[in-house]
């Protein structure tokens, strides 16, 4: 009988034929396999269950099988087969084509635009995972792959948490599990299941891509890990002097020690990385030294006296931080409709202190903007619409960091709004409806199309 660590090329498992061993880690062995038709590349993964293996190996493999059977989409590998053979359990998964994020990390520090592009793709993949009730809990460059279309895919779910499954990993170990360089403070303290833990790990990856260094080094002891509960990393701009303030703001916002001070969702990180001009700069962006000993002592006391936190399904956290998109047609001068939009938006966000609101307008191209001076006219109109959006939003009474403003361009207003909502992970759209007319009934209104086709909840408001 062959052992899982020494499967010979040509061995057939569930119709798949072993080609070669790709990787042997501390918890599992990975082989490349050919499908029965030869048209589908796959990976065979088997846990290391022999003498001396960690008890979490078996639990982690069971967790990965259960989670892969419950998640789907372009950001995760497809499970092709699973079962048990003479050497033990196995799973066959899709081999994702693309470039490992670790390849980019080896070339760090990268230009800010590249850090933002890679980080936004990774954050979007994380948010999709969190919406499927999964927290990865072992996010690092070697566990992410960039597809050719720019999307990121996440792999290796052996330490993951699912909001509706038993947490077998926690039951098997009383020590923090994961890669020390990327662990969040709450994971070190024994708390699992919070999607903001992945946001912290994302911040560590962004720090590495931007500076070429890890924010907390690679500690090898529990005492070294616990320093993360009290001490900040060196601000990135101390290492790369010309790093943009907006990028330091995003990185340090992800790496906040107190989980409540971090970004509430990975979608918020993705949005800020994709729109650096919209990032609200705080003291974090200008920081040139870590917090002092007094702050560390206060954090030590808070950690000592903090009540025990209870794990909740990830979507419960996301529900407290929705992204609300308000479509404001500033070209339709109806103060009554503007006020009705404000009141509808306020009702939605009043009970959600961590929500984000994007005020969006679509600028339609016209005969005027196609003329010789069209580009200048378009820029002028773009600026005017932004000013009008800011004016409209004053009535919401929200802090600057919770508001975003975007003027989109395009002829099909409904399509632009729907595409933007999908790309920005909007949870709710609030849109006004103009008065009825025979032509609008015949052609279909923008609000009715958005309500019918949007990927999220929609509230249509009338004056």
Phi, psi and omega in degrees: 000130179282145174274161181299331182280349187224047176289132183276146173305137181100343177299134182255131180224120179053034179087353179262142183252125181296133178254308182198157174279130180262321187200142173233110180259192181285340186239343184203165177239140185239130178237147169276135180229155177258141180284164178304327181272344182080359183262354188231117178279140181221169177235129176263126180240128179229139181283156175269107186244010183283190181300132178087358180286152181288141179303335181286347180301310181293315180297317180297322179292319177298318179298314182297319178300314182295318183289316180299333178283353184241355182242158183204170177117177184287350185263003179220154178286148177279136176276126185260327180196157174205160180169202180219137182236189180302326183272356179126194182287159178208164173216141176248125182235163177300138171270112185281126178276133179158192182253122177300140178299334179300329178295320177291320182298327179292341180263004182293152007282143181257159174301151184303322181296323179289320177300316181296317181296312180293317181296320179296320178296317180293318179295321178296319177297319179298315182297321177298321178295315180297325179291344176260021173073021183241133169250128188292311177067006173213046183284127177199167185303326182285354179251021177222141181231134178265116178289167182294336179274005177095350179279152178259145175238140181255143180229170175065089183252025183294337180250012186285165178240132175245131186297342183236023177232155175300141180272081184295328181295316180297324182292338186265352184212143176253012178240156178300131179250140181136186180271118189308323184295339188242000183293140176279158179303320182290328174296320178297327179278359176095012181259126180238161172097000180266121181301337180289346172295320176293327177297321177298313179298323175300318178299321178296323178292316178300319178300315180296315181295326184277331187242341186082004180234158174272140186295331183236016183067205180231075183297146182246357181236160178296323178297320177295322177295319185292343175302333181294342179285344188231331189248136178281159171283165173295130180304139184304327183288349172285339181262315178242099190298328183266015176297132181299145180300323182297327180286321175297321178303313182294314183298311182289333175294321176294326188266015176301136182292313178285123187300328181291340181273350181281173167305141181285329180219157175293333178297324178295322177295314180302318181296315181293322178294328179279342182226069184300332179291346182262356184290126177281113183278132177239192177303332181302322186293335183254002186294136181237003176207152178292165176297153185277188184294328180296318178294318178298320179296320178295320177295322178300317181292319179297318179295326182289326186256000183294139177291156179295128180270146181254133179292139178233158174303139182307324183292339174294322176293316182296325182297336179276355181224059182288156172259112182257122179257122178251115179273112184250114179272086184292342178285348179255094190283082176232101182297328179297318179290321177301316181292322178296323176297316179300314182295321179294317179296318181296323179296323182287319187267350187299328183260006183237088186294343182257013184286161171243145178238124175253120176266119190234140175226146178250122180264111182276134176290148182223181178300325182295316184287348178269357180284181185301320180267020187300320182298319180292320178297318181297318178298319180295316178295321179301312179297318180299317180294322177299316178300317180295322177296317178300318179297316179298321186285344180303327181290347179283335179068031181262153176292155183303320185292347179262358183246143173225150183229132182217131172250114181266156179240141179159160182273329181262097187299314182299315180297319180296319179294318181294316179297318180294320179298320180291314183293329184261010176058043179294142178260339183205136175246133172246123185221143179271151177247126176286174178297156183281150174208162180298318181294318181293324177294325181286314184277335185092129183279162177298315183297323180291322177294318179298316180298326183279327191246351185293150181275015183211184177292148181226133172246120178261128188247137172243151179292000000 
